[in-house]
């Protein structure tokens, strides 16, 4: 299974990448599984994707929670909440 992951706003800056392709993943996976995989990298990955941080998730441009099951070739996006003024 392949999943394209996008990082937006402060996450893009902190993780020093805007996107990546995760390949050879087991199926099925949830967003939580991907978060655990990314957090295992340590450093900024562990800090920025920690459960205590305000991070929103979308799969294929639809907001979802971290229990969402992913399918092959889904696009997963992580981004901070946006406030208006």
C-alpha atoms as an extended CHARMM CRD file, in Angstrom:
* protein
*
        85  EXT
         1         1  UNK       CA              0.0000000000        0.0000000000        0.0000000000  PROA      1               0.0000000000
         2         2  UNK       CA              1.1720000000        3.5450000000       -0.7930000000  PROA      2               0.0000000000
         3         3  UNK       CA              0.0960000000        6.7240000000        0.9950000000  PROA      3               0.0000000000
         4         4  UNK       CA              1.0490000000       10.2650000000        0.0030000000  PROA      4               0.0000000000
         5         5  UNK       CA              1.5460000000       12.4370000000        3.0760000000  PROA      5               0.0000000000
         6         6  UNK       CA              1.4490000000       16.2420000000        2.9970000000  PROA      6               0.0000000000
         7         7  UNK       CA              2.6130000000       18.5710000000        5.7510000000  PROA      7               0.0000000000
         8         8  UNK       CA              1.2380000000       22.0980000000        5.7910000000  PROA      8               0.0000000000
         9         9  UNK       CA              2.0290000000       25.3920000000        7.5540000000  PROA      9               0.0000000000
        10        10  UNK       CA              4.1490000000       25.0510000000       10.7200000000  PROA      10              0.0000000000
        11        11  UNK       CA              4.4960000000       21.3030000000       10.2040000000  PROA      11              0.0000000000
        12        12  UNK       CA              6.1610000000       21.8140000000        6.8320000000  PROA      12              0.0000000000
        13        13  UNK       CA              8.6620000000       24.1410000000        8.4920000000  PROA      13              0.0000000000
        14        14  UNK       CA              9.3110000000       22.0060000000       11.5680000000  PROA      14              0.0000000000
        15        15  UNK       CA              9.6510000000       18.7360000000        9.6310000000  PROA      15              0.0000000000
        16        16  UNK       CA             11.5620000000       20.3770000000        6.7640000000  PROA      16              0.0000000000
        17        17  UNK       CA              9.4490000000       18.7150000000        4.0880000000  PROA      17              0.0000000000
        18        18  UNK       CA              6.1500000000       19.4240000000        2.3900000000  PROA      18              0.0000000000
        19        19  UNK       CA              5.3070000000       15.8750000000        1.3590000000  PROA      19              0.0000000000
        20        20  UNK       CA              6.4980000000       12.3060000000        1.0290000000  PROA      20              0.0000000000
        21        21  UNK       CA              5.3500000000        8.9770000000       -0.3320000000  PROA      21              0.0000000000
        22        22  UNK       CA              5.1530000000        6.0990000000        2.1410000000  PROA      22              0.0000000000
        23        23  UNK       CA              5.3660000000        2.7520000000        0.3600000000  PROA      23              0.0000000000
        24        24  UNK       CA              5.2670000000       -0.9420000000        1.1950000000  PROA      24              0.0000000000
        25        25  UNK       CA              2.8110000000       -0.3310000000        4.0300000000  PROA      25              0.0000000000
        26        26  UNK       CA              0.6970000000       -3.0680000000        5.5750000000  PROA      26              0.0000000000
        27        27  UNK       CA             -3.0200000000       -3.0240000000        4.8540000000  PROA      27              0.0000000000
        28        28  UNK       CA             -5.2320000000       -2.0550000000        6.6110000000  PROA      28              0.0000000000
        29        29  UNK       CA             -3.8280000000        1.0250000000        8.3360000000  PROA      29              0.0000000000
        30        30  UNK       CA             -5.4410000000        3.9150000000       10.1450000000  PROA      30              0.0000000000
        31        31  UNK       CA             -4.2540000000        7.4950000000       10.4420000000  PROA      31              0.0000000000
        32        32  UNK       CA             -3.1660000000        6.5760000000       13.9890000000  PROA      32              0.0000000000
        33        33  UNK       CA             -0.9160000000        3.8680000000       12.5440000000  PROA      33              0.0000000000
        34        34  UNK       CA              0.7510000000        6.3900000000       10.2090000000  PROA      34              0.0000000000
        35        35  UNK       CA              1.1760000000        8.8640000000       13.0680000000  PROA      35              0.0000000000
        36        36  UNK       CA              2.8790000000        6.1580000000       15.1540000000  PROA      36              0.0000000000
        37        37  UNK       CA              5.1650000000        5.2900000000       12.2400000000  PROA      37              0.0000000000
        38        38  UNK       CA              6.1360000000        8.9400000000       11.7380000000  PROA      38              0.0000000000
        39        39  UNK       CA              6.5580000000        9.6530000000       15.4730000000  PROA      39              0.0000000000
        40        40  UNK       CA              8.9510000000        6.7070000000       15.7400000000  PROA      40              0.0000000000
        41        41  UNK       CA             11.4210000000        8.7900000000       13.7020000000  PROA      41              0.0000000000
        42        42  UNK       CA             11.9680000000       10.8520000000       16.8640000000  PROA      42              0.0000000000
        43        43  UNK       CA             12.9450000000       14.5050000000       17.1400000000  PROA      43              0.0000000000
        44        44  UNK       CA             10.6030000000       17.0120000000       15.5220000000  PROA      44              0.0000000000
        45        45  UNK       CA              8.4360000000       14.1550000000       14.1960000000  PROA      45              0.0000000000
        46        46  UNK       CA              7.6700000000       12.9290000000       17.6930000000  PROA      46              0.0000000000
        47        47  UNK       CA              7.1230000000       16.4390000000       19.0340000000  PROA      47              0.0000000000
        48        48  UNK       CA              4.9720000000       17.8650000000       16.2330000000  PROA      48              0.0000000000
        49        49  UNK       CA              2.7140000000       14.8160000000       15.8670000000  PROA      49              0.0000000000
        50        50  UNK       CA              2.2730000000       14.2670000000       19.6070000000  PROA      50              0.0000000000
        51        51  UNK       CA             -1.3310000000       13.8130000000       20.7330000000  PROA      51              0.0000000000
        52        52  UNK       CA             -1.0820000000       16.9800000000       22.8280000000  PROA      52              0.0000000000
        53        53  UNK       CA             -0.3380000000       19.1650000000       19.7800000000  PROA      53              0.0000000000
        54        54  UNK       CA             -3.1290000000       20.7940000000       17.7850000000  PROA      54              0.0000000000
        55        55  UNK       CA             -2.9370000000       18.9970000000       14.4450000000  PROA      55              0.0000000000
        56        56  UNK       CA             -5.8260000000       18.4460000000       12.0480000000  PROA      56              0.0000000000
        57        57  UNK       CA             -6.0380000000       15.5670000000        9.5900000000  PROA      57              0.0000000000
        58        58  UNK       CA             -7.6200000000       15.2050000000        6.1600000000  PROA      58              0.0000000000
        59        59  UNK       CA             -7.7570000000       12.1840000000        3.8810000000  PROA      59              0.0000000000
        60        60  UNK       CA             -8.3510000000       12.9670000000        0.2270000000  PROA      60              0.0000000000
        61        61  UNK       CA             -9.2970000000       16.5510000000        1.1550000000  PROA      61              0.0000000000
        62        62  UNK       CA            -11.9450000000       15.4960000000        3.7010000000  PROA      62              0.0000000000
        63        63  UNK       CA            -11.4740000000       16.2440000000        7.3870000000  PROA      63              0.0000000000
        64        64  UNK       CA            -11.3830000000       13.1250000000        9.5260000000  PROA      64              0.0000000000
        65        65  UNK       CA            -10.1870000000       11.8160000000       12.8480000000  PROA      65              0.0000000000
        66        66  UNK       CA             -7.2040000000        9.5900000000       13.4650000000  PROA      66              0.0000000000
        67        67  UNK       CA             -9.2820000000        6.4010000000       13.5060000000  PROA      67              0.0000000000
        68        68  UNK       CA             -9.9770000000        6.6920000000        9.7600000000  PROA      68              0.0000000000
        69        69  UNK       CA             -8.8960000000        3.6110000000        7.8030000000  PROA      69              0.0000000000
        70        70  UNK       CA             -6.6830000000        4.3930000000        4.8260000000  PROA      70              0.0000000000
        71        71  UNK       CA             -6.7760000000        2.8490000000        1.3710000000  PROA      71              0.0000000000
        72        72  UNK       CA             -4.0420000000        2.3990000000       -1.2100000000  PROA      72              0.0000000000
        73        73  UNK       CA             -3.0720000000        5.7020000000       -2.8930000000  PROA      73              0.0000000000
        74        74  UNK       CA             -4.9120000000        7.8960000000       -0.3700000000  PROA      74              0.0000000000
        75        75  UNK       CA             -3.5460000000       11.3650000000        0.3210000000  PROA      75              0.0000000000
        76        76  UNK       CA             -3.1260000000       12.1720000000        3.9950000000  PROA      76              0.0000000000
        77        77  UNK       CA             -2.5950000000       15.7750000000        5.0720000000  PROA      77              0.0000000000
        78        78  UNK       CA             -1.5090000000       17.1000000000        8.4690000000  PROA      78              0.0000000000
        79        79  UNK       CA             -2.0080000000       20.7620000000        9.3240000000  PROA      79              0.0000000000
        80        80  UNK       CA             -2.5090000000       23.0380000000       12.3260000000  PROA      80              0.0000000000
        81        81  UNK       CA             -5.9530000000       24.5160000000       13.0000000000  PROA      81              0.0000000000
        82        82  UNK       CA             -6.5660000000       27.7860000000       11.2090000000  PROA      82              0.0000000000
        83        83  UNK       CA             -8.0010000000       30.8150000000       12.9570000000  PROA      83              0.0000000000
        84        84  UNK       CA             -9.6180000000       33.7840000000       11.3370000000  PROA      84              0.0000000000
        85        85  UNK       CA             -9.4860000000       37.3890000000       12.2620000000  PROA      85              0.0000000000
